[in-house]
Amino acid sequence: FVFQQAMLIEGLTILENILLAFEIQGKTTPPDKKQKAIELLKTLGLEGTAHMQPRLLSGGMKQRASIARALIKNPSILLCDEPTSALDAESGQVVMNILKRIAIEENRVVIVVSHDARVFPFADRLIKMENGMIVSDTRESYSEKKEY
């Protein structure tokens, strides 16, 4: 799950935040998952941040770290609640491009809930709700890069 805010724990390093999913379940972090976390950080443009505190990262960097945390356990479905709401337009575009790439290249279902129309062009399917009811359900192909 990718939260609206990055929800990183300030007393932990970025790596510790990512690996927290195992600790919460009372499990020891598998040794290969530490390397996987480092690889995820590199893929998300956060190489060299593993041992940094969250307060040293920008909002966009924190959100990308939260994406790494969401991906560490290899979910087939990634749920994202307003992942760009706390970001400037440029950082938001970076995050949406990452989510789109994850959906395409890793064949994962990525569900984004958002009020921000700038994220809509990244969707293959757009379901609009009003007052708790579905009012439209559109499928489109956005294979070419859209501006955020």
VOTORVEX-878046 format. One record per atom (N, C-alpha, C, O): atom name; x, y, z; residue number from 1; residue in one letter; chain. Coordinates in steps of 0.2 Angstrom, whole numbers. Atoms other than C-alpha are relative to their C-alpha. Layout:
% residues N
CA,X,Y,Z,NUM,a,A
...
This chain:
% residues 148
N,4,-6,0,1,f,A
CA,0,0,0,1,f,A
C,4,6,0,1,f,A
O,9,7,4,1,f,A
N,-3,-6,1,2,v,A
CA,6,17,-5,2,v,A
C,-4,6,3,2,v,A
O,-10,7,0,2,v,A
N,4,-4,-3,3,f,A
CA,-1,30,7,3,f,A
C,0,7,-3,3,f,A
O,5,9,-7,3,f,A
N,1,-7,3,4,q,A
CA,-6,48,3,4,q,A
C,7,4,2,4,q,A
O,10,8,-2,4,q,A
N,-6,-3,-3,5,q,A
CA,9,54,14,5,q,A
C,5,-6,0,5,q,A
O,2,-12,1,5,q,A
N,-5,5,1,6,a,A
CA,25,44,13,6,a,A
C,0,-5,7,6,a,A
O,1,-11,6,6,a,A
N,1,4,-7,7,m,A
CA,22,38,32,7,m,A
C,6,-4,1,7,m,A
O,6,-9,4,7,m,A
N,-6,3,-2,8,l,A
CA,40,34,35,8,l,A
C,2,2,7,8,l,A
O,0,7,9,8,l,A
N,-1,-1,-7,9,i,A
CA,46,33,53,9,i,A
C,7,3,0,9,i,A
O,12,1,-2,9,i,A
N,-6,-4,-1,10,e,A
CA,58,46,57,10,e,A
C,6,-3,3,10,e,A
O,12,-1,2,10,e,A
N,-6,3,-4,11,g,A
CA,69,36,69,11,g,A
C,3,-5,-3,11,g,A
O,8,-8,-1,11,g,A
N,-3,6,4,12,l,A
CA,73,23,56,12,l,A
C,3,3,-6,12,l,A
O,1,8,-9,12,l,A
N,-3,-2,6,13,t,A
CA,84,24,41,13,t,A
C,-5,-2,-6,13,t,A
O,-10,-5,-4,13,t,A
N,4,2,5,14,i,A
CA,76,22,24,14,i,A
C,0,-7,-1,14,i,A
O,-6,-10,-2,14,i,A
N,-1,7,0,15,l,A
CA,82,4,23,15,l,A
C,-5,-3,5,15,l,A
O,-8,-8,4,15,l,A
N,4,3,-6,16,e,A
CA,74,0,40,16,e,A
C,-7,1,-1,16,e,A
O,-11,-3,0,16,e,A
N,7,-1,2,17,n,A
CA,58,8,34,17,n,A
C,-3,-5,-5,17,n,A
O,-8,-7,-4,17,n,A
N,2,5,5,18,i,A
CA,57,-3,19,18,i,A
C,-1,-7,3,18,i,A
O,-6,-10,1,18,i,A
N,0,7,-2,19,l,A
CA,61,-19,28,19,l,A
C,-5,0,6,19,l,A
O,-6,-6,9,19,l,A
N,5,0,-6,20,l,A
CA,48,-14,42,20,l,A
C,-6,-5,-1,20,l,A
O,-8,-8,4,20,l,A
N,5,4,1,21,a,A
CA,35,-25,34,21,a,A
C,1,-7,3,21,a,A
O,-3,-10,5,21,a,A
N,-2,7,-3,22,f,A
CA,44,-41,40,22,f,A
C,0,1,7,22,f,A
O,-2,-4,10,22,f,A
N,0,-1,-7,23,e,A
CA,47,-34,57,23,e,A
C,-7,0,3,23,e,A
O,-9,-3,8,23,e,A
N,7,0,-2,24,i,A
CA,28,-30,59,24,i,A
C,-3,-7,1,24,i,A
O,-7,-8,5,24,i,A
N,3,7,0,25,q,A
CA,24,-48,55,25,q,A
C,4,-5,5,25,q,A
O,2,-10,5,25,q,A
N,-3,4,-4,26,g,A
CA,36,-54,68,26,g,A
C,5,-5,-3,26,g,A
O,7,-10,0,26,g,A
N,-5,5,4,27,k,A
CA,48,-62,55,27,k,A
C,6,4,0,27,k,A
O,7,10,0,27,k,A
N,-7,-2,1,28,t,A
CA,66,-60,53,28,t,A
C,1,2,-7,28,t,A
O,-2,-2,-12,28,t,A
N,0,-1,7,29,t,A
CA,70,-51,37,29,t,A
C,5,-4,-4,29,t,A
O,11,-6,-2,29,t,A
N,-5,4,4,30,p,A
CA,77,-63,24,30,p,A
C,6,4,-3,30,p,A
O,5,9,-5,30,p,A
N,-6,-3,3,31,p,A
CA,95,-59,19,31,p,A
C,-1,3,-7,31,p,A
O,2,8,-8,31,p,A
N,1,-2,7,32,d,A
CA,90,-58,1,32,d,A
C,-4,7,-1,32,d,A
O,-4,10,-6,32,d,A
N,5,-6,0,33,k,A
CA,77,-44,5,33,k,A
C,4,6,1,33,k,A
O,2,11,-1,33,k,A
N,-4,-6,-1,34,k,A
CA,90,-32,11,34,k,A
C,3,2,-7,34,k,A
O,3,8,-9,34,k,A
N,-3,-2,6,35,q,A
CA,99,-33,-6,35,q,A
C,-6,2,-5,35,q,A
O,-5,7,-9,35,q,A
N,6,-2,5,36,k,A
CA,81,-32,-15,36,k,A
C,-2,7,2,36,k,A
O,-3,11,-3,36,k,A
N,2,-7,-2,37,a,A
CA,78,-16,-5,37,a,A
C,5,5,-3,37,a,A
O,3,10,-5,37,a,A
N,-5,-5,3,38,i,A
CA,94,-8,-11,38,i,A
C,-1,0,-7,38,i,A
O,0,6,-10,38,i,A
N,1,0,8,39,e,A
CA,90,-13,-29,39,e,A
C,-6,4,-1,39,e,A
O,-6,8,-6,39,e,A
N,6,-4,1,40,l,A
CA,73,-6,-27,40,l,A
C,1,8,1,40,l,A
O,-1,12,-3,40,l,A
N,-2,-7,0,41,l,A
CA,80,11,-21,41,l,A
C,4,2,-6,41,l,A
O,3,8,-8,41,l,A
N,-4,-2,7,42,k,A
CA,92,11,-36,42,k,A
C,-5,1,-5,42,k,A
O,-4,6,-9,42,k,A
N,5,0,6,43,t,A
CA,78,7,-48,43,t,A
C,-5,7,1,43,t,A
O,-7,10,-4,43,t,A
N,4,-5,-1,44,l,A
CA,68,21,-40,44,l,A
C,3,7,0,44,l,A
O,1,12,2,44,l,A
N,-4,-6,0,45,g,A
CA,82,34,-41,45,g,A
C,2,2,6,45,g,A
O,3,8,7,45,g,A
N,-2,-1,-7,46,l,A
CA,86,33,-23,46,l,A
C,7,-3,2,46,l,A
O,8,-4,8,46,l,A
N,-6,4,-1,47,e,A
CA,103,25,-24,47,e,A
C,4,5,5,47,e,A
O,5,11,4,47,e,A
N,-4,-3,-5,48,g,A
CA,114,30,-9,48,g,A
C,-4,3,6,48,g,A
O,-2,6,11,48,g,A
N,4,-2,-6,49,t,A
CA,99,34,3,49,t,A
C,-2,-5,5,49,t,A
O,-5,-3,10,49,t,A
N,2,6,-5,50,a,A
CA,97,17,12,50,a,A
C,2,2,7,50,a,A
O,-2,0,11,50,a,A
N,-2,-1,-7,51,h,A
CA,106,23,28,51,h,A
C,-2,7,2,51,h,A
O,1,10,7,51,h,A
N,2,-7,-2,52,m,A
CA,99,41,28,52,m,A
C,-7,0,4,52,m,A
O,-11,-5,3,52,m,A
N,6,-1,-4,53,q,A
CA,85,47,39,53,q,A
C,-5,3,-5,53,q,A
O,-3,7,-9,53,q,A
N,5,-3,4,54,p,A
CA,68,52,31,54,p,A
C,0,7,-1,54,p,A
O,-1,10,-6,54,p,A
N,0,-7,0,55,r,A
CA,70,70,36,55,r,A
C,5,3,-5,55,r,A
O,4,9,-7,55,r,A
N,-5,-3,5,56,l,A
CA,85,72,24,56,l,A
C,-3,-1,-7,56,l,A
O,1,2,-12,56,l,A
N,3,1,7,57,l,A
CA,74,67,9,57,l,A
C,-5,5,-2,57,l,A
O,-9,8,2,57,l,A
N,5,-4,3,58,s,A
CA,63,78,-2,58,s,A
C,-7,-4,1,58,s,A
O,-7,-10,2,58,s,A
N,7,4,0,59,g,A
CA,44,74,-2,59,g,A
C,0,-5,-6,59,g,A
O,-3,-10,-5,59,g,A
N,0,4,5,60,g,A
CA,46,66,-19,60,g,A
C,4,-6,1,60,g,A
O,2,-12,0,60,g,A
N,-4,6,-2,61,m,A
CA,60,55,-13,61,m,A
C,-3,-4,6,61,m,A
O,-2,-10,5,61,m,A
N,3,4,-6,62,k,A
CA,51,50,3,62,k,A
C,-6,-4,-3,62,k,A
O,-7,-10,-2,62,k,A
N,5,4,3,63,q,A
CA,36,45,-8,63,q,A
C,3,-6,-4,63,q,A
O,0,-11,-4,63,q,A
N,-3,6,3,64,r,A
CA,47,34,-19,64,r,A
C,3,-5,5,64,r,A
O,3,-11,3,64,r,A
N,-2,5,-6,65,a,A
CA,54,26,-3,65,a,A
C,-6,-4,2,65,a,A
O,-5,-10,3,65,a,A
N,6,4,-3,66,s,A
CA,37,22,2,66,s,A
C,-3,-5,-6,66,s,A
O,-6,-10,-4,66,s,A
N,2,5,5,67,i,A
CA,34,14,-15,67,i,A
C,5,-6,0,67,i,A
O,2,-12,0,67,i,A
N,-5,6,-1,68,a,A
CA,50,3,-12,68,a,A
C,-3,-4,6,68,a,A
O,-3,-10,6,68,a,A
N,3,3,-6,69,r,A
CA,42,-1,5,69,r,A
C,-6,-5,-2,69,r,A
O,-7,-10,0,69,r,A
N,6,3,3,70,a,A
CA,26,-6,-4,70,a,A
C,2,-6,-4,70,a,A
O,-2,-11,-4,70,a,A
N,-2,5,5,71,l,A
CA,35,-17,-17,71,l,A
C,4,-6,3,71,l,A
O,5,-11,0,71,l,A
N,-5,4,-3,72,i,A
CA,47,-26,-5,72,i,A
C,-2,-7,1,72,i,A
O,1,-12,0,72,i,A
N,3,7,-1,73,k,A
CA,35,-41,-2,73,k,A
C,-3,-3,-7,73,k,A
O,-7,-7,-6,73,k,A
N,3,3,7,74,n,A
CA,31,-43,-21,74,n,A
C,-7,0,0,74,n,A
O,-9,-6,-2,74,n,A
N,7,1,1,75,p,A
CA,13,-39,-21,75,p,A
C,-2,0,-7,75,p,A
O,1,3,-11,75,p,A
N,3,0,7,76,s,A
CA,3,-43,-36,76,s,A
C,-4,6,-2,76,s,A
O,-5,8,-7,76,s,A
N,4,-6,1,77,i,A
CA,-8,-28,-33,77,i,A
C,3,5,5,77,i,A
O,4,4,10,77,i,A
N,-2,-6,-3,78,l,A
CA,-2,-11,-28,78,l,A
C,-5,5,1,78,l,A
O,-7,8,-4,78,l,A
N,5,-5,-1,79,l,A
CA,-14,0,-20,79,l,A
C,3,7,2,79,l,A
O,7,7,7,79,l,A
N,-3,-7,-1,80,c,A
CA,-10,19,-20,80,c,A
C,-6,5,2,80,c,A
O,-10,6,-2,80,c,A
N,4,-5,-2,81,d,A
CA,-20,32,-10,81,d,A
C,3,7,-1,81,d,A
O,7,9,2,81,d,A
N,-3,-6,2,82,e,A
CA,-17,49,-18,82,e,A
C,7,1,0,82,e,A
O,10,5,4,82,e,A
N,-7,0,0,83,p,A
CA,1,46,-21,83,p,A
C,4,6,-2,83,p,A
O,10,7,0,83,p,A
N,-4,-6,2,84,t,A
CA,5,63,-28,84,t,A
C,-3,6,3,84,t,A
O,-1,12,2,84,t,A
N,3,-6,-3,85,s,A
CA,-6,74,-17,85,s,A
C,5,5,3,85,s,A
O,3,11,4,85,s,A
N,-4,-4,-4,86,a,A
CA,8,80,-7,86,a,A
C,7,2,-4,86,a,A
O,11,5,-1,86,a,A
N,-6,-1,4,87,l,A
CA,20,82,-21,87,l,A
C,-1,6,-5,87,l,A
O,-6,8,-7,87,l,A
N,1,-5,6,88,d,A
CA,24,96,-34,88,d,A
C,-1,-4,-6,88,d,A
O,0,-10,-6,88,d,A
N,2,3,6,89,a,A
CA,20,93,-52,89,a,A
C,6,-5,-3,89,a,A
O,4,-10,-5,89,a,A
N,-5,4,3,90,e,A
CA,37,87,-57,90,e,A
C,1,-7,4,90,e,A
O,2,-12,1,90,e,A
N,-1,6,-4,91,s,A
CA,39,75,-42,91,s,A
C,-6,-5,-1,91,s,A
O,-5,-11,-1,91,s,A
N,6,4,1,92,g,A
CA,21,69,-45,92,g,A
C,1,-4,-7,92,g,A
O,-1,-10,-7,92,g,A
N,0,3,6,93,q,A
CA,25,65,-63,93,q,A
C,5,-6,0,93,q,A
O,4,-11,-3,93,q,A
N,-5,5,-1,94,v,A
CA,41,55,-58,94,v,A
C,-4,-6,3,94,v,A
O,-3,-12,1,94,v,A
N,3,5,-3,95,v,A
CA,30,45,-46,95,v,A
C,-5,-4,-4,95,v,A
O,-5,-10,-4,95,v,A
N,5,3,5,96,m,A
CA,16,42,-59,96,m,A
C,4,-4,-5,96,m,A
O,1,-10,-7,96,m,A
N,-4,4,5,97,n,A
CA,29,36,-72,97,n,A
C,3,-6,3,97,n,A
O,3,-11,0,97,n,A
N,-2,6,-4,98,i,A
CA,36,24,-59,98,i,A
C,-5,-5,1,98,i,A
O,-4,-11,-1,98,i,A
N,6,4,-1,99,l,A
CA,19,17,-55,99,l,A
C,-2,-3,-7,99,l,A
O,-4,-9,-7,99,l,A
N,2,3,7,100,k,A
CA,15,15,-74,100,k,A
C,5,-5,-2,100,k,A
O,3,-10,-5,100,k,A
N,-5,4,2,101,r,A
CA,32,7,-77,101,r,A
C,-1,-7,4,101,r,A
O,0,-12,1,101,r,A
N,1,6,-4,102,i,A
CA,29,-5,-63,102,i,A
C,-6,-4,-3,102,i,A
O,-6,-11,-3,102,i,A
N,5,4,3,103,a,A
CA,12,-10,-70,103,a,A
C,1,-3,-7,103,a,A
O,-1,-9,-8,103,a,A
N,-2,3,7,104,i,A
CA,19,-13,-88,104,i,A
C,5,-5,1,104,i,A
O,4,-11,-1,104,i,A
N,-6,4,1,105,e,A
CA,36,-20,-85,105,e,A
C,-1,-6,5,105,e,A
O,2,-11,4,105,e,A
N,0,5,-5,106,e,A
CA,32,-30,-69,106,e,A
C,-7,-4,0,106,e,A
O,-8,-8,4,106,e,A
N,7,3,0,107,n,A
CA,14,-35,-74,107,n,A
C,-3,0,6,107,n,A
O,-6,-6,8,107,n,A
N,3,-1,-6,108,r,A
CA,7,-29,-58,108,r,A
C,-7,4,-1,108,r,A
O,-7,9,-6,108,r,A
N,6,-4,0,109,v,A
CA,-11,-22,-55,109,v,A
C,2,6,5,109,v,A
O,4,5,10,109,v,A
N,-2,-6,-4,110,v,A
CA,-8,-4,-49,110,v,A
C,-7,4,0,110,v,A
O,-9,6,-5,110,v,A
N,6,-3,-1,111,i,A
CA,-24,4,-42,111,i,A
C,2,7,3,111,i,A
O,4,7,9,111,i,A
N,-1,-6,-3,112,v,A
CA,-23,23,-39,112,v,A
C,-6,4,1,112,v,A
O,-11,4,-3,112,v,A
N,6,-4,-2,113,v,A
CA,-36,33,-30,113,v,A
C,2,7,0,113,v,A
O,7,9,4,113,v,A
N,-2,-7,0,114,s,A
CA,-35,51,-34,114,s,A
C,-6,5,-2,114,s,A
O,-10,3,-6,114,s,A
N,4,-6,3,115,h,A
CA,-44,68,-36,115,h,A
C,3,4,-5,115,h,A
O,0,8,-8,115,h,A
N,-4,-4,4,116,d,A
CA,-30,75,-46,116,d,A
C,-1,-3,-7,116,d,A
O,2,-8,-9,116,d,A
N,1,1,7,117,a,A
CA,-35,75,-64,117,a,A
C,7,-1,-4,117,a,A
O,7,-4,-9,117,a,A
N,-6,0,4,118,r,A
CA,-16,76,-69,118,r,A
C,2,-8,0,118,r,A
O,7,-9,-4,118,r,A
N,-2,7,0,119,v,A
CA,-14,57,-64,119,v,A
C,-4,-4,-5,119,v,A
O,-2,-10,-7,119,v,A
N,5,3,4,120,f,A
CA,-29,52,-76,120,f,A
C,4,-3,-6,120,f,A
O,2,-9,-8,120,f,A
N,-3,3,6,121,p,A
CA,-18,50,-92,121,p,A
C,4,-6,1,121,p,A
O,6,-9,-4,121,p,A
N,-5,6,-1,122,f,A
CA,-7,37,-84,122,f,A
C,-5,-6,1,122,f,A
O,-2,-12,1,122,f,A
N,5,5,-1,123,a,A
CA,-23,26,-82,123,a,A
C,-1,-4,-6,123,a,A
O,-2,-1,-11,123,a,A
N,3,4,6,124,d,A
CA,-28,11,-93,124,d,A
C,-7,0,1,124,d,A
O,-11,-2,-4,124,d,A
N,7,1,-2,125,r,A
CA,-45,11,-84,125,r,A
C,-1,6,5,125,r,A
O,2,6,10,125,r,A
N,2,-6,-4,126,l,A
CA,-53,26,-76,126,l,A
C,-7,-1,2,126,l,A
O,-12,-1,-2,126,l,A
N,7,1,-3,127,i,A
CA,-68,23,-64,127,i,A
C,-1,6,4,127,i,A
O,2,8,9,127,i,A
N,2,-6,-3,128,k,A
CA,-76,39,-59,128,k,A
C,-6,-1,5,128,k,A
O,-11,-4,3,128,k,A
N,5,1,-5,129,m,A
CA,-86,39,-43,129,m,A
C,-3,7,3,129,m,A
O,1,12,4,129,m,A
N,3,-6,-3,130,e,A
CA,-98,52,-36,130,e,A
C,-5,-2,5,130,e,A
O,-10,-6,4,130,e,A
N,5,2,-6,131,n,A
CA,-108,51,-19,131,n,A
C,0,-8,1,131,n,A
O,-5,-11,2,131,n,A
N,0,7,-2,132,g,A
CA,-102,33,-17,132,g,A
C,-2,-5,-6,132,g,A
O,-3,-11,-5,132,g,A
N,2,4,5,133,m,A
CA,-108,27,-34,133,m,A
C,4,1,-6,133,m,A
O,7,7,-8,133,m,A
N,-4,0,6,134,i,A
CA,-99,23,-50,134,i,A
C,-4,4,-6,134,i,A
O,-10,1,-7,134,i,A
N,3,-4,6,135,v,A
CA,-104,36,-64,135,v,A
C,3,-1,-7,135,v,A
O,0,0,-12,135,v,A
N,-3,1,6,136,s,A
CA,-92,31,-77,136,s,A
C,6,-5,1,136,s,A
O,9,-6,6,136,s,A
N,-5,5,0,137,d,A
CA,-80,17,-82,137,d,A
C,3,0,-7,137,d,A
O,0,-3,-11,137,d,A
N,-3,0,6,138,t,A
CA,-68,20,-96,138,t,A
C,6,-3,-1,138,t,A
O,11,-3,4,138,t,A
N,-7,3,1,139,r,A
CA,-54,10,-103,139,r,A
C,3,3,-6,139,r,A
O,0,4,-12,139,r,A
N,-4,-3,5,140,e,A
CA,-41,18,-114,140,e,A
C,7,-2,0,140,e,A
O,9,-4,5,140,e,A
N,-7,1,1,141,s,A
CA,-24,15,-120,141,s,A
C,4,6,0,141,s,A
O,4,10,-4,141,s,A
N,-4,-5,-1,142,y,A
CA,-11,27,-114,142,y,A
C,7,-2,-1,142,y,A
O,11,-1,3,142,y,A
N,-6,3,1,143,s,A
CA,4,19,-122,143,s,A
C,6,5,-1,143,s,A
O,11,4,1,143,s,A
N,-5,-5,1,144,e,A
CA,13,35,-127,144,e,A
C,0,4,7,144,e,A
O,-5,5,10,144,e,A
N,-1,-4,-6,145,k,A
CA,20,46,-113,145,k,A
C,-4,6,0,145,k,A
O,-5,10,-5,145,k,A
N,4,-6,-1,146,k,A
CA,8,59,-107,146,k,A
C,3,5,5,146,k,A
O,7,3,9,146,k,A
N,-3,-5,-5,147,e,A
CA,13,75,-98,147,e,A
C,-5,0,6,147,e,A
O,-11,0,6,147,e,A
N,4,0,-6,148,y,A
CA,8,76,-80,148,y,A
C,-2,7,1,148,y,A
O,-5,8,7,148,y,A
